[in-house]
Amino acid sequence: MKAVILAGGLGTRLSEETDLRPKPMIEIGGRPILWHIMKIYSAQGVNEFIICAGYKGYVIKEYFANYFLHMSDVTFDMANNRMEVHH
C-alpha cells in the first residue's frame, strides 16, 4: 500500500527551526517528524511513501537516501580505501 505525504510548506511559524531544515525534518526525540509519521503509517501496513517535498526538499532526500548510514555504525579502513556499514 502507498501513502502520499505533503511535506512542502515553508514552516514560517517555526522560523527559528526552519532556517536550516524544512519543517518535516524538525526533530522530536532525536528523529525527524516525517520519520515518526512514516513509522505510524508503516505500522498500519503502508510500505511505500510518496513525499511531496518543496522547501529544502533536498534535506529530506539526503536524509532518507543515507538513512541506513545515519542509523548504523561505520568502520573506515583508510589503508584500503574501504567503508563498512554495520546494521
C-alpha positions as CSV (number, residue, x, y, z in Angstrom):
1,M,0.0,0.0,0.0
2,K,1.2,3.5,-0.8
3,A,0.7,6.8,1.1
4,V,1.3,10.4,-0.2
5,I,2.7,12.8,2.4
6,L,2.6,16.5,1.7
7,A,5.8,18.0,3.0
8,G,6.3,21.2,1.1
9,G,5.4,24.1,3.4
10,L,7.8,26.8,4.4
11,G,7.2,26.5,8.1
12,T,7.2,30.2,8.7
13,R,5.7,29.9,12.2
14,L,8.7,27.8,13.2
15,S,11.3,30.1,11.5
16,E,13.9,29.6,14.3
17,E,13.9,25.9,13.5
18,T,13.3,26.0,9.7
19,D,16.1,28.3,8.7
20,L,18.4,25.3,8.2
21,R,16.0,22.5,7.5
22,P,12.4,22.0,6.4
23,K,9.6,21.6,8.9
24,P,9.2,17.8,8.3
25,M,12.8,17.4,9.4
26,I,12.5,19.1,12.8
27,E,13.5,16.5,15.3
28,I,11.3,15.1,18.1
29,G,13.1,12.5,20.3
30,G,16.1,12.5,18.0
31,R,14.2,11.7,14.8
32,P,12.5,13.9,12.2
33,I,8.8,14.5,12.4
34,L,8.5,12.9,9.0
35,W,10.1,9.7,10.3
36,H,7.6,9.5,13.1
37,I,4.7,9.9,10.6
38,M,6.1,7.2,8.3
39,K,6.6,4.9,11.2
40,I,2.9,5.3,12.3
41,Y,1.7,4.6,8.7
42,S,4.1,1.6,8.3
43,A,2.6,0.0,11.4
44,Q,-0.7,0.1,9.6
45,G,0.7,-1.7,6.5
46,V,1.8,1.2,4.4
47,N,5.2,0.2,2.8
48,E,5.7,2.8,0.1
49,F,5.7,6.6,0.6
50,I,5.5,9.4,-1.9
51,I,6.9,12.5,-0.3
52,C,5.8,15.8,-2.0
53,A,8.7,17.9,-0.9
54,G,9.1,21.6,-1.6
55,Y,11.1,24.0,0.6
56,K,14.6,22.5,1.1
57,G,13.3,19.2,-0.2
58,Y,16.9,18.1,-0.8
59,V,17.4,17.8,3.0
60,I,14.6,15.2,3.1
61,K,16.1,13.3,0.1
62,E,19.5,13.3,1.6
63,Y,18.3,12.1,5.0
64,F,16.4,9.1,3.6
65,A,19.0,8.3,0.9
66,N,21.6,8.0,3.6
67,Y,19.2,6.6,6.3
68,F,21.0,3.3,7.0
69,L,24.3,5.1,7.0
70,H,22.9,7.6,9.6
71,M,21.5,4.8,11.8
72,S,24.4,2.4,11.7
73,D,27.9,2.1,13.0
74,V,30.6,2.6,10.3
75,T,34.2,1.4,10.1
76,F,36.6,3.2,7.8
77,D,39.7,1.4,6.5
78,M,41.8,4.3,5.2
79,A,44.7,2.0,4.1
80,N,42.5,0.1,1.7
81,N,40.1,2.9,1.0
82,R,37.0,1.0,2.2
83,M,34.0,1.7,4.4
84,E,31.9,-1.0,6.1
85,V,28.4,-0.3,7.5
86,H,27.2,-2.3,10.5
87,H,23.4,-2.6,10.8
